């Protein structure tokens, strides 16, 4: 508030000039705080009206005190609404927001708040049906795309988004796990088996068995459903539609 008052005094009560003062100050503050860690903030997910696309953005700051401020959360909500019109972060940052670019608004807020303010994550997904979930506290959000729209798709997509937020899968299924990760897991398993005294000739087969367990725990459709551990996500999906597939997902967390 004091910064705003000073800006108005400096501009002799001219609001437009006061905004320019704050933006210039924001550039100065941003330069001074460029190396600061903006690991706090607000994470939000939004889906368009016909559930065919969705986004996740994080509006990052330096302290949890700022992140919990109502005005800051409202700013994040407003930016998320605008981000829903874009599939690209740079296009979003260059779009008009309250008479200035989003990137300029971030500089202005850096000057007003006195912390490094920036868009951290920007994730976009499109599909025949998209659902989302924001965990309480606005620190984790997720979106998921389904291959078709069906009765109950809204609830199913929310359940899947909650699953993604809670269990943080690496990929949809084993085919989406990179070869580097697979090789690393096999080597870890072999090292563990050696420490247990298992014969070298047995390591490969046992490690492959451990890899199957890794896929079950870390790929979405193979995970146990958090609402019913008796079924996998794949089985849960089939209980609603024989043909529906997960086409993509994204998760952003600040914790």
N, C-alpha and C positions, 0 to 999 in steps of 0.2 A: 504493500500500500504506500509506503514511503517513497519507493522508486517511482510509482505512478504519480504521486503528488509532486515530486521533484521534476518529473518530465513535463507535467502541466505547467509548473512554474517557469521552467526553462523555455517552454514554447508559448508563454504568455496566454495560457488558457486555450490554445488551438489544439483540438483533439488529434487532428491528422498529423500535425507536427510533433505532438507528444508521442504518437505511435512510432514516428520515424526515430525519435530520440531513443525510445525503448529498443527498437530494432538495432540501432547502432550500438547501443549498450550491450545488447544480446550478442552481437558479433564479437565485441571485445571480451565479454565474459566467456563466450564459447571458445575463443582462442586461448584464453587463460586456463580453461578447464578441459581442453581437448584430450589430455591424457588421463582424465579422471574416469573412474569406473562407474558406468551408469547401469548397474546390475539390478536396481529396483525398478518399480513401475507398475503398469497396468496392462494385462493381456486380455484382449477381447476377440470374440468370434462373432461374425455376422453372416447371415444367409439371405439371399435375395427373395423377393416375394413368391416366385414360383419354384423355389428350392432347386434351382439348376446351377447355382454357383455360390461360393462362400469364400470368406477371407478370415485370416487371423492377423492382427497387428499387435505389436507391443509398443506402448509409449513409455520409453525408459527415462528414468531419472536416477539421482544418486542416493536418495534416502527413502526409507519406508514412510517417514513422516509426510513427505510430499505425495507419495503414491496413494496415501489414504485420504488426502484432501478431497473434499467433494467437488470443488471446482476443477481439480486436475482430472478426476474420474469423468466428469462431464465433458471436458475437452477430449479425452480419449474416446468417449462414446461418439462424439460428433465427428472426430477424425475417422473412426471405424465406419460410420455411416457413409462417409465420403469414399473411403477406401474400397467399399463394396462395388463402386463403379469402375474399378481398375483391376487388371490382372498383373500389373507390373509396378514395382515399388517406385522406380524413377518417374514414371508417368504420374503416379499419385503425388509424389513430392513436388512435382512441377505444376500441379493443378491449383485452381483458384480456391482460396479458403478465406472467407471474410475479407475479400478485397486484396489479398496478397497470396503468394504461393504458400503451400504447406510448409516448404522448407524455410520460408521467411517467418512463418508463424512460430516455428520451432525456435528460431533465433530470438524472436520477440519474447517468447516465454522463458527462454534461458535468461534474458535480461531481467524479466519481471521476478522470476522465482529465485534466480541466483544459483541454479544448479544446471548441469549439463542435461538438456532435454533433447531426445532424439527418437526417431522411429527405429527400433531395434529389429524386430522380425516383421516380415511381410510375407504371408503365405496365401496362395490362391488355389482354388480347386473348382473344377466344373464337372458335372455328371448329370445323368438322368434324374437323380435325386440326391440332394446334399443336405446333411444335417450337421448340427454343431452342439457344443457343450462348453460352458464356462464354469470352472470350479469356483466354489465360494472363496471370496477374497481376491478374485481377479488376478491370480498368479499363474494359472494353467488354463489353457483353452485348446480345443481340438475340433477338427472338422473331418467329415468322412463323405466319400462319394459312393453311390450305389448304381448298379447298371440298369436299374429300372424303377419306376414308380409303381407302388402296389398298396393295397389297403394295409394300413399300419406302418407304412414306411417312415412316418414322422417319429413314431415311438422307437422303431428299430434303429433308425439312424442316431437318435439321441442315446440309446443304450450303447451302441457301438462307439460313439464319441466319448461317452463316459468310460468305457473299457480302455480306449486309447489314452485318455487322460490319466487313468489310474495305473495302467500296466505298461505304458510307454513301449509298444512293440517296435521292433526294428524294421519290419516289412509286413506286407499283407500275408505272404506265405514264404516258404523256403526258397522259391525261385527269385525272390527279391533281395535275398541276403547276399552281400558281395562276397566274392571268392576270397578276398583278403580276410574278412571276418571268419569265414568258414575255416580257412587254413590256420588262423590264429587259435580258434576254439579247439581244433584237432590237436595242435601242439600243446595247448594247456592241458588237455585231457591226457595226452601221452606222458607229459611230465608228472602229472598227479599219479598216474598208474605206475610209473617207474619208482616213484617215492614209496608206493605201496608194495613194491617188490614183484610186480607182475612181469612175466617173461616177455622179452622184446618181441617175439614172434606173435604174441597175442595182442599187442598194443593197438594195432590198426583196427581190428574188428571191434574191440571194446570201445575205442575212441569214436568209431562211427555210431555205435549205440548211444554214447553220450551226446553226440551231435544231434541225434533225433530228439533227445530230451531238450536240448538247447532250442531247437526249432519249435517244439511244443510250447516252451515257456516264452519265447521271444518273437513269434510271428502271430499276427492278429487272429487269423482264422483257426489256428491250432491251439490258441490259449483257452483255458477254462473260462467260462463266462462268469464275471464277477458277481452276477445276481443269482447264478445257479451253477455251482461248481460240478454238477453232475453232467453237464453238457459243454461241448466246445462251442466257440463262436460259429464255426462252420455248421454245426448241428442246429444251433439257435437260428441261424439264417434260413436253413432248410425248413424249419418249422413254420416259417412265414411265407416262403416262396421257394419252389424247387430250382428256379433258374437265376435268382438274384446273385450277383457277385459284388464284392468290394472292388471298386476301380481305383481308389486312391485315398490317402488320408494324410493329415498333417497335425502335428502337436507342437505347441510352444509353451515352455515353462520358465518361470523366473525363480524357481525354488529347486 
